[in-house]
Amino acid sequence: MHDDISEAVLSREEVLKYPREQVSAYLEELRTTQRHKFYRALQHPLYPILRKIERRHENLHYVTGAVGSHRIVYASNHKSHTDYLVEPLVLDDNGIRPPLIAAGINLFGGPLGLINKHVTGAIPIRRNMKDPAYLITLKAYVAEIVKKHDLFFYPEGGRSYSGELKQAKTGLYNAVIESGRSDLVVIPVAIAYDLVLEDHILAHQREKKRQRPFRREVAEMVRYAVGYRSRAFTTFGAPISIGDRDVHSRTDVLELARLVRNRIGVLYKVLPTALFAAAMRPNIARRDLESRIDRLIEELAARHANLGATSGREVVEEAAEPLETRGIVVAERNRFRVRERTVLRYYARTIEHLLVTTGRTH
């Protein structure tokens, strides 16, 4: 199969103008293999972390309704390195054919890299590569892959370091449209956690300045996994047909990227920790905090947000303990005080896209 894909890429008119040896080298790097019977080997390297995340899903009927008659491209927001584990396993838990995954090349070092490359079917992407030959090869490779496989990718590129829903990049949208499949659909996917494993790391860095070795990031994740427990909600949206989109129309591609991002934003599960963070003040009485959360919930309900709680009291009961255990807030005699302002703001920003008035926290 890979030889067929490589030959198809090498025969494309837009690829022929670049040296064959250069393109072939890039193709060899992009080459991936999915061995479904070993698929759950994905869990083993990070099993001590994965077992602490309770997988939940919503609206899976959109996937089961489309999988029999469509080629599917899943487009998700990107919160954590655990996304690559949680979201594909939700599909596998429910007997849905596993997609290939477009992942940053930093994930391909060491034992986990071998599993990504030879078991799960992850495609290593050099996100900051500017070489035109690479970009053309990547686009052609993904277009050919989508003719034969479903694909899971993250339009934001990397994880959100600020917590907010980032703007989408359009490169892979161009590639999947170029596959030319008339049965092609994009299924928007939103993933939300009570607690993001790397919250302290991401929040304090705020924006990505350089790519760190993945082994170092894994070591940090293991450190922050001590006492860590979280639910992960994967919410699927209605399929968006893209078989008739014009790959040569920048307007078509941008409109698609915006539409999918908006759908992801609405699907995003608004969990108690985010509501608590968005309503929190530097020092506040529990009763006042509950009232602020009630008003926030009312606003979000009017905007048809995917709410994970219905009252301020429920939010405080569910969010206070994990946020305190995580060292983000302190509870003192029926009052709450902020301990980690930067991390609290990270969680507040996760729902800013749903609010009319943003930046209100603290």
N, C-alpha and C positions, 0 to 999 in steps of 0.2 A: 504494500500500500504506500509506504513512504517513498519508494522509488517512483511510483506513479505520480505522487504529489510533487516530488522534486522535479521530475521531467516536465510536469505541467507548469511549474513556476519558471523553469529555465526556458521554456518555449514562449513565454509571454512577451509580447512586443515591447512593453515598457521595461522589461528586465534585460532584454538582449543588448542594450546599449552599454551595459556594465560588464566588466571582465568576468568570464564564466567561473574562474577560480575563486574570485572574491565572493560571488553570489553563492557558490557551492559551499564555501566555508561558513557563511552565515546560515545556510540551510542546515548544515550539519549541527550547528549550535541550536537551532530552533527545533530540530527533530525530537519528537517525544513519542512515548509508547504507553498505552493504557492496557493494563492486564486486569480485567475486571474481577477475576476470581481471587486476586490478591489485593483488591481495592482497599479493604479495611486495614491493610498494613499501614495505611496513612495514619492510623491512630497511634501506632506504637511509639515512635520517637518522642511524642509530646503527650503520651497517655496520662502521666501524672497531672498535667494541666487539664487535658480534655475531660477527664472524669469529674472535674469540678464544675463543668458547665452543663447545665440542664438544657437540652435542645427542645425547643418548642417551635411549632410552625402554624401559619395561618394561610388560608385561601389556597391550599394545595390543589384544589379542584381545577384551578386555572391551568396548572401544569398537566394534570392527568387528562384534562380535556384536549390539550394541544399535542401531547407527546405522540399520539398515534398517527397523526396526519400532517405534522409540521416539523420542519427543522427549527430548533429552538436556540436562541441566543439569550442567555440570562445576563442582565446588567444590574449590578448591585452597588450600593454605597460601600465604603471601606472603612471599618472602624479599628480592626485589630488583625494581627497575624493569625489569630485563631479563626478568622473568617474563612480562610482556605480549608480549615478542618471542618468547621461546623456546617457551612452551607452545603457543600457536596454530600456530606453524610446525611443531612436531612433528606436529600433526594434518594440516596442509597437506602436509608432506613425504610423508605416507602416503595422500594422496588422500581424506581424510575431510572432509566438508562443514564449513566454518569456522563456529564459533559467533560470535554477537555477544559483546562483552566489556564487563562492567561495570567502569568505571575511574574513579579519582578525577578530579575536574574540573581539578585542577592539571596534568594531562597534556595539556590542550587549548589551550595557548598556543603560538604560533609555527607553523613548518612542520609539526612533528610532530603538533600539534593538528589541523591540517587533514587530515592523513593519517588520524589516528584517527577524525575526524568523518565523512570522506567516502569512505574506502577500506576501512578495516579493520572498520568497524561497531562502534566503541566507544561506549558510552553514558556520558556524563559524569555522575558522581554527586557531589552535595554531601553529604559524609559527616557534617558537623557541623550541617547545616541543621535547625532546630527548627520551622520554620513548618509547621503542620498541613496547609495547602493543598499545600505542596510534597511532604510525605511521602505524602499520599493520592494525589497525581498520580503520583509515582514508582512507588508500589506498583501502581497501576492500569496504568501504562504497561508495566512489566515483565511484569505478568500477561498483557497483550494481546500483547506481543512474543513471549512463550514459546509462544503458540498457533501462531506462524508460523516461529520460529527456535529453534535451540539457543542456549544461553547459557553463558558462562564467567564465574564470579565468585569473589571472595575473601572468604569468610565472616569472616575476621579484620578486614576493613576495610582498613587500611593495612598497610604492611610491619611485620615484627617488628623493633623497634629493639634488643631485648635478645637476640635469637637464638632464644628459646624459642617453642614453638607456643602461640599466643594463644587465648583463648576466642573462640568464634564469636558474631557478631551475628546476630540472627534476622530482620531486616527483609526481606531478599531471599528468605529461605526462605518467609516469609508470602506474598510476591508470586508466586513461582513456583507454590506450591500453589494459589493463587487462580485460576490459569489454567484449572483444571478439567479438564485433559487426563488421561484415564484411562491413557494410555500414557507418562506422564511418569516418568523415572528420574533420579536423581542419581548421577553417577559421581565418587567421591572421587579427587582427584589430589594427589600429593605431589611437590614439586620440591625438589631438593637440589643444592648446588654444592660442589665442592672448595673453592673460594674465592668468596665473595660480593663482587661488585665494590665495593659501598659499605661493606664491613665496618668500616673505620676510622671512617667518618662515622656509621654507625648505632651502633656500639659506644660511641663517646665521647658521643653524645647520649643514649643509653640509652632515653629515652622521647620521644615526639613532643610538643614544647611548642608549636610553631606551624608553619603551612604555609609553606615557603619557595618562592620562584618556581622553577618547573621548569627554566628556563634555567640557573639557578645550580646546581641539582642535576646537570644534564647536564654542565656545565663541570667539576664536581668528579669526576663519573664518568669523564670523559675523562682527567683528571689521574691518577686511580688506575688507569686502564687501561694505563698505561705498564708494560710487562713482564708484564701480566696474562694468564694462561691458566687455563682451568678447564673441567672437564666439568660438564654440567648433566643430571641424571637426572630425567626426568619419568616417574613411576610411576602407572599407572591401577589403580583398584580395581573390584571387582564392582559392577554397577549396583544401586542401592537403589530399589525401586519406591515412589513417593510419591503415586500417583494416587488412593489411598484415604485420604490424610491429611485431617483436618478442619482447615481454615484457622482456624476459630473456636475450636479447642482449643489453648490455650497449651501444654498438656502435650504434645500431638502435635508441635508445632513445636519445642519445646525438646528433646524426645527425638530428633527428627530431627537437629537441630544437633549434639547430643552424639554421636550415632552416627556422623555423617560426620566429625566432628573425631577421634574415636577411630580410625576407619578410616585417615584421613590420617596419624595418628601412627604407626600400624603400617606403613604403606606407605613412610614416609619412609626414603630410602636413607641408611644409616649409613656415611659415607665416612671414609677414613683421617684427614683433617684433624680431623674431629670426635672421633674416637677418641683421637688424639694429644692434642688439647686437654683432653679429659675426664680423661685419665690423668696429664697433665703436673704436675710440681711446680716450684717456683721455680728449683731447680737439681737436676738428676738425671742419673745415669749412664745411658747408653743401655741397658745390660742390665736395669737396674731399671725403666726406662720400658717396655721390651718386656714384662717380667713383669706390670706393672700393666695393660697393654693386653690381654694374654692373659686375665687375670681378668675384665676388663671385657667382652671378647668372649664369654666363657663365660656371663656373666650375661645379656647381650643375646640370645645364641642360645637360652637357656632361655625367654626371653620372646618368641621367634619374631620378632625384629627382622629387618629387611631389610638384612642385613650386606653391606658392600662390601669387606670384607677378612676374612681368616680367622686371622691370627696377628699378634702384636706385631711380629715382625720385618718382615712385609710392610707393616704400617702405617707403621713408622718409615721404611722405604725409600721409601715413596710420599709421605709427608706432610712429612718433615723439610725437604727442599729447597724446596718451594713456600712453606712457612711461614717459612723463613729468608729467602727472596727477598722475601717480603712484609714483612719487618721485624718479624715477630711473635715469633720465637724466634732464639736464637743457638746455633750448634754450636761447641763448644770441646773438642778432644781427647777425643772419644767421650763428651762430656757435652752436655746441653742446658740452656740458661738462658732464662728468660722475658724478653723485651724489651718486648713490648706486652701487659701483663697484661689490660687491659680487652678487647682484641680477642680474646685467647685464650679468655677467659671467654665471649665472645659465641659462639664455635664450640662450646665445651663445653655451653652451654645448649641447643643445637639438638637434643640427644638426651636431655635431662633427663626428658622425658615418658616415656621408655622404661626409666628406672632406678628401682629401689626406693628407693635412698638417693641423694638429689640434693644439690647444693651442695658436692660433695666436692673440686672442683678448686681447687688452690693453697691 
